[in-house]
């Protein structure tokens, strides 16, 4: 199929884009919006291209925060093009998104705004307790990444509002991290996924379960137990209980698959073959 007719505008600056977006839809890497246009699931009368805006393409360090422009691509993070993003966790996540052709065009902000429950960045950034900068013509606000997605393909974004940046904590060598997803084959969306981040220096202790029916689920109790007692707290029963609380309506097979992803994620974070045996 072909997209319904629409007007295309390329914004030269962020203020111009925000003004245009009061009566138009944004597009950047077009890896989500493009197929939706072609399938006529989206039929905007006007589309504003924000992919060339300098404010959305920059990566800036400020104290303990790294501001990542929403139009930075997955491939740029994977390749370490921006020094502040040259951390194994971010590069591992970016390098596992779909296929290289998609990573070359797809953007971190676009992935978040699309809000696919199986997508990588909503899960990975929730584990870091990152914040998102949302902007529209009359102002800017910040929200936690873990609170941004309300449901499948549903977010906190208001009319005329876009994600302009991701605000990451500065990641260092003390971060213990795991990121694991179960896919039928490389490049597909996962059937189950999990992310974990622990940093004794900053007090960060987060475990998040992904590829659910809605937003990623933050497993605060399990993360707290592991932060206090170490990976020995990640027993089979503890993992099963955490998964059951996150997906109360799932069947046993689905829970078992997510528990396996969670176990392997924690094993990756703590460098052991089975997290609960450490």
C-alpha positions in Angstrom: 0.0 0.0 0.0 0.9 3.6 -0.3 0.5 6.4 2.2 -2.5 8.7 1.9 -1.6 12.2 0.6 0.1 14.5 3.1 2.1 17.7 3.2 5.8 17.3 4.1 7.7 20.0 6.0 11.4 19.9 7.1 11.9 21.9 10.2 15.0 24.0 10.4 15.0 24.6 14.2 13.3 23.2 17.3 11.1 26.3 17.8 10.0 26.1 14.2 9.2 22.4 14.7 7.2 22.9 17.9 5.2 25.6 16.2 4.4 23.4 13.2 3.5 20.4 15.4 0.5 22.2 16.7 -1.2 21.0 13.5 1.1 18.2 12.3 2.7 14.9 13.2 6.5 14.5 13.7 8.7 12.1 11.7 12.5 11.5 12.1 14.0 8.1 11.3 10.6 6.9 9.9 11.1 3.3 11.0 7.8 3.3 12.9 5.9 6.1 11.3 6.8 5.1 7.7 5.2 1.7 7.8 2.1 3.2 9.6 1.8 5.7 6.8 2.1 3.1 4.1 -0.4 0.8 5.8 -2.7 3.9 6.3 -2.8 3.2 10.0 -1.8 6.9 10.4 -3.2 9.5 8.0 -1.9 12.9 9.0 -2.6 15.8 6.7 0.9 17.3 7.5 4.2 15.7 8.6 7.1 17.6 10.1 10.6 16.1 9.6 12.7 16.8 12.8 15.6 14.6 11.9 18.0 17.4 10.9 17.5 19.7 13.9 20.8 20.3 15.7 19.2 20.4 19.2 17.8 16.9 18.7 21.1 15.5 17.2 23.5 16.6 20.0 24.8 14.7 23.1 25.9 17.0 26.0 27.4 16.2 29.4 26.4 18.4 32.3 27.5 17.3 35.7 26.2 13.8 36.4 23.7 14.0 33.5 24.1 13.2 29.8 21.5 14.9 27.6 20.9 12.7 24.5 19.0 14.4 21.7 16.0 12.4 20.6 17.1 12.2 17.0 20.3 10.4 17.8 20.2 7.0 16.0 20.6 3.6 17.4 23.7 3.0 15.1 25.4 6.2 16.5 25.1 4.8 20.0 26.1 1.3 18.9 29.2 2.7 17.1 30.3 5.0 20.0 30.0 8.1 17.8 29.3 10.2 20.9 31.9 9.8 23.7 29.5 10.2 26.6 27.5 7.3 25.3 30.5 4.9 24.9 29.3 2.6 27.7 29.0 -1.2 27.1 25.4 -1.2 28.4 24.1 1.4 25.9 26.1 0.0 23.0 24.9 -3.6 23.8 21.3 -2.4 23.8 21.6 -0.4 20.7 23.5 -3.1 18.8 20.7 -5.6 19.4 17.9 -3.5 18.0 16.4 -5.1 14.8 18.8 -5.0 11.9 21.6 -2.6 10.9 19.6 -0.9 8.2 16.9 0.0 10.8 19.6 1.1 13.4 21.0 3.4 10.8 17.8 5.4 10.6 15.8 4.6 13.8 16.2 7.1 16.7 16.1 6.7 20.4 13.3 9.3 20.7 11.2 7.7 18.0 11.4 4.3 19.6 10.2 5.7 22.9 7.4 7.7 21.4 6.2 4.7 19.4 5.9 2.8 22.7 5.9 -0.8 21.4 5.8 -3.0 24.6 8.6 -5.2 23.2 10.9 -2.3 22.2 14.4 -2.1 23.7 14.8 1.6 24.8 11.7 1.8 27.0 13.0 -1.2 29.0 16.7 -0.3 29.0 16.1 3.3 30.0 13.7 2.4 32.8 16.4 0.2 34.3 18.7 3.3 34.5 15.8 5.4 35.9 16.4 7.9 33.1 14.2 10.9 32.5 12.7 12.2 29.3 12.5 15.8 28.2 9.1 16.6 26.5 8.6 19.8 24.7 5.8 21.7 23.0 5.3 25.3 21.9 4.4 26.7 25.3 7.0 24.8 27.5 9.1 21.9 28.5 8.7 19.2 31.2 10.5 16.1 32.4 9.1 12.7 33.2 10.6 9.4 34.4 11.2 7.0 31.5 9.4 4.3 33.6 6.3 6.4 33.8 6.2 7.6 30.2 4.4 4.6 28.6 0.8 4.3 29.7 0.0 1.2 27.6 0.8 -0.4 24.3 1.5 2.4 21.8 0.1 4.9 24.4 2.2 7.5 26.2 2.1 10.7 28.2 2.7 12.9 25.1 0.1 15.6 24.7 -1.0 17.1 21.4 1.8 19.1 19.8 4.4 17.6 22.2 7.5 15.6 21.3 10.4 13.9 23.1 13.3 16.3 22.7 15.9 14.5 24.8 16.8 11.6 27.1 18.5 12.5 30.3 20.8 9.7 31.4 22.8 9.4 34.6 26.5 9.3 33.8 27.4 5.7 33.6 30.8 4.5 34.9 32.8 1.3 35.5 31.0 0.6 38.8 27.7 -0.1 37.0 26.7 -3.8 37.0 24.2 -4.4 34.2 22.4 -7.1 32.4 20.2 -7.0 29.4 18.7 -10.1 27.9 15.9 -10.9 25.5 14.5 -14.1 24.1 13.8 -13.9 20.3 12.9 -16.6 17.8 15.7 -15.2 15.6 18.0 -12.2 15.6 16.4 -8.9 14.7 12.8 -9.8 15.8 11.0 -8.3 18.7 11.5 -10.4 21.8 8.9 -12.7 23.4 10.5 -11.9 26.8 13.1 -9.4 28.0 14.7 -8.1 31.1 17.1 -5.4 32.2 19.0 -4.9 35.4 21.3 -2.1 36.7 23.1 -1.9 40.0 25.6 0.7 41.1 26.8 0.8 44.7 28.4 4.2 44.0 25.1 5.9 43.2 22.7 3.6 45.0 21.0 2.6 41.7 19.2 -0.8 42.0 16.7 -1.5 39.3 15.3 -4.6 37.6 12.7 -4.2 34.8 10.7 -6.8 32.9 9.8 -6.2 29.3 7.9 -7.5 26.3 4.6 -7.5 28.3 1.1 -6.5 27.2 1.8 -2.9 28.4 4.7 -0.9 29.9 7.8 -2.5 31.3 7.3 -3.7 34.9 9.8 -2.4 37.5 10.6 -5.2 40.0 11.5 -3.0 43.0 11.2 -5.6 45.7 13.5 -8.1 43.9 16.0 -5.3 43.1 16.1 -4.2 46.8 16.7 -7.8 48.0 19.6 -8.3 45.5 21.1 -4.9 46.4 21.1 -5.9 50.1 22.1 -9.6 49.9 23.8 -9.9 46.5 22.8 -12.3 43.7 22.2 -15.1 46.2 18.8 -13.4 46.8 17.8 -14.2 43.2 16.4 -17.7 44.0 14.1 -19.6 41.7 11.2 -18.8 44.0 12.1 -15.1 44.2 12.2 -14.8 40.4 9.0 -16.7 40.0 7.2 -14.5 42.5 8.6 -11.3 40.9 7.4 -12.4 37.5 4.0 -13.5 38.8 3.4 -10.1 40.4 4.4 -8.4 37.1 2.1 -10.5 34.9 -0.7 -11.8 37.1 -2.9 -12.7 34.1 -0.3 -14.6 32.1 -0.2 -18.3 31.6 2.4 -20.6 33.1 4.4 -20.9 29.9 4.6 -17.1 29.4 5.7 -16.6 33.0 8.3 -19.3 32.6 9.8 -17.7 29.5 10.0 -14.3 31.3 11.6 -15.9 34.4 14.2 -17.4 32.1 15.0 -14.0 30.6 15.2 -12.5 34.0 17.5 -15.2 35.3 19.9 -14.8 32.4 19.8 -11.0 32.7 20.9 -11.3 36.3 23.5 -13.9 35.5 24.9 -11.4 33.0 24.9 -8.6 35.5 26.8 -10.6 38.2 29.0 -12.7 35.9 27.7 -16.1 37.0 26.2 -19.0 35.0 23.1 -19.1 37.2 22.3 -16.0 39.3 20.7 -17.9 42.1 23.8 -20.1 42.7 26.2 -17.2 43.4 
